[in-house]
Amino acid sequence: QLQLVESGGGLVQPGGSLRLSCVVSGWTLDGYGIAWFRQAPGGEREGISCISAFGTGVTKYDDSVKGRFTISKDAAKNTVYLQMNSLKPEDTAVYYCAADAAYGSWCEIPGYYDFWGQGTQVTVSS
């Protein structure tokens, strides 16, 4: 059974940065595409970025984070990262990583992802 554990959330001022981590266990990263989602209070869950399984990975970003967030992976650590720069109050949400074996050479957001982490809170406030 694939398991995902997010970390790295916290409180940051507007304009600041955070790096989220998603550690995957139960299989290697080359078997699963990974996506990051977020859900703000009272809002719907939205897909913000994804990276495909094979090689360095094909990446995609939602327009709301394009140019500010970067998704990457470290196969040796079986970890996917989300570097978040120039954070805004509207980025406040619980952030989740998710995985699915369908996304080998491509990925999509929101798409369909079978395995989910428990989430990590990101709060952007002065």
Summary of the structure (lengths in Angstrom):
residues: 126
radius of gyration: 13.4
end to end distance: 40.1
largest distance: 40.3
contacts: 405
relative contact order: 0.32
helix: 7%
strand: 47%
